[in-house]
Each structure stands twice: as C-alpha cells, then as structure tokens.
C-alpha cells in the first residue's frame, strides 16, 4: 500500500472534466483542483535534489523527471512515470519497469520542504525500486487501467454513469447524500477505512478492525477514528464525512458544524474548535507529515490499558459461519504481521470450527496450513498448502507459500518446483527468485537464478548486491 489499501474497481474514466463540465461546471472545476482530483498525475520536473538514508548508507538524487539510487558502488536511474498524492502533505512517485509499476523509495514532504525516503522505507537496510504497485494500491488514487493512470473519476463516488450520460437525471446517478447511512458511509470507507485486514469472499469483502482504539495514528484511519467519537455515536448517523468535507464546491465551515450541536459551549475568546479537539498528530505510517485526529476528544488522548485486543468485523455479515471464516483469516493475517500468537491461535480455532463449510477454500486451506507450519507440524501444513494450490492453481503467492513449507519438510526439489511455478505465473515476483536462489546447492546455481532476475529487472540493486555477496536474499 502506498498510503491506504482497498479493492480495485476497474471502471472507465468517462467522467473526465470534459464530460462533466457542461452540466456541472463549478463542481467539476473545484473537484479537479481538490486533493482528490489531483491524487495522481504526470511526473513533476525537479531542478535538483539529493539526500542520504543513513540506516542503509544509500544516496538518492532527483533531477528533472529522473530519480537515482546509489549504494556500495552500484547505482541505477529510473524515469518517473507518475507522481502520486496531491502534495498537500507529501508527494510520492511511481516508476515503470516492463509491465509493472513500482513505488519509488523517494518522497517529497511539503510540511518540512524535505526530500527523504517514502513511508515504509525508513527502516530498510537495502532499499530499492522494488515495491510492486497493484490495482489495490492505486484504487484510492486513480481510475483507468494500469497502462494509463488518471485521477479518480466521479464514478468513484457517484457510481456507474452510462445511463446518466444518455439521459441526465437525479434518478439514474448516485448521490451519497441521498443514500442510507451505511451505504453513504461506505462510499467514503472505500478509501478512508484502513482496517487491520481486508478479507474477500464470494459477493463481498470484510474489513477487520481492533475492538478498541489503537495507540497510534495512521494516515488512512479517519473512519475508525470518527466512529470512536462521542459526537458521531450520539448523532444517530447525522455526523459523517460530508458534515465537514466537500469534494467539490465551497469549503464547509467546520466550526459552524460543531456549533450546530455545541452552541452554548463557552471557551472565552476561542472560536476554532478543531485546533483543540481534532489536533494534528504525527502518523506512524506517514513519514514527516501530520494528520488530523478525527476522534473529537474532549481531552488529550490517553494510552489505553494494556489489554489484549481482538478483532471484529467493521460491517457484520448475516451468515454466522462466514463471519467466523472472515474473522479467522483476519486474525491469522494480523497475528502473523504483528507477531501476536494469541491472534493466530484465535484465528486457527475459528477456521477449524467452520472448515467443513469450506473444505476447498484456498484462503482457508492456506490460513490453516501456515498456522500448522508455525506450530512445526510440517507434514500437515504441506497437505493443506497443496490442497490450497489445487483449489487455486493460478495464484503465484500460494505456490511460494507451498515452497516454504515443502522446504521446511526437507523436500527441496518440491520447493524448487513450486518456486519455478510461482515465477512462471508471475515473472516479476522478486521474492520467488531470491527464495529459489537460496535453495540452490551451488554458487553457480545461485548465480544463474539471480541473473534470471536481472534479465527481468536489469537495474535491481538487490540482485546485483546478491551476486557480489554483499546482500543475502
């Protein structure tokens, strides 16, 4: 994720400014001047900028539309394909290598007028231009295809437009304000609800969140924060994103919104509510940027008691077994990510209880298999991962997981076969090449695999460092 993740909706960008302007000139012009309308765009021309990343001893440079990386005598240059982010807080960049897009490790932070590594790269010891960008990453920033990215279109919030374009009318276009509370909020949640995990299923997706407030603030967690506020809970759905934010048209007087409920609040000469009750705070995943805390607190945030948090679904599903499936998968995913054994065990129990309902579900099989792998039950883990691959043979990531458990079960030829299949399905899957190189019995075999990777990504610093022996994959 660049800054926020959700399911990619591949809709044609027919709501470009030229289409909307005739009927909605003010709204469209305002939208395309707003942060949403400028979420992605052509690369900016930079006179010259340089900085160093001390942890990795890596130097970066930017000049024109080209970015440079140098470490240990090796260097690479990449032309920037797109800038991403409106620049209100920061600007990131995307580069294209072959058929793939990658997030640049370079970012510009407006608040400090500073060039530095992009969020997520701060702790890396060997940063490179190798963070793959998928449709999920881009869905909050763009419409159109991966070949030609454009700013998110009006359809992102207003739904399919074909019928409206043929015969414009209020009845054949979606206006979030006129939707029910849950459907209305879901429009904003597509981009502003991070959650801890997103679990897909036939016909939908479940977002899992912790059952208590997080201690940290993240860039895209506005929806969770607002829902925690007493104001939102007491408003019976009346207080929502649109109460303070207007994607097109004139800005909303936020203080007037506050006073509509708190007209008698006495604060002396103070007239601004947001500065005290919604202060800006540093975000753990936002680099050198600060973001508004949407919890609308009466007092400064207090660290919650150190009680083990569990996950819940943001939107409940009616099917009890499906709920357990989704919560189980989310708990395993988050438990593995955060190193929380209690969550992993809770997820395993949930999945095991409903396994008979989904005996051929690749996600369920993989989830259970990886927990058994962590518990050192290798042979059972292999069986479950083999069943997962059989259920979804075109998934390169599943083949790499199968390779992991096969190698742990002392089946090196089987692991290598799985990795070759993973690479065949996704020739740009860097991690599979490095894993395959690890599995080689000889230095020559290892070198051959790394050279295969370099044929796909000729400038890869990681692959060249691995060939020199200075960085192990």
Order of alpha helices (4+ residues) and beta strands (2+ residues): alpha-alpha-beta-beta-beta-beta-beta-beta-beta-beta-beta-beta-alpha-beta-beta-alpha-alpha-alpha-beta-beta-alpha-alpha-alpha-alpha-beta-beta-beta-alpha-alpha-alpha-alpha-alpha-alpha-alpha-alpha-alpha
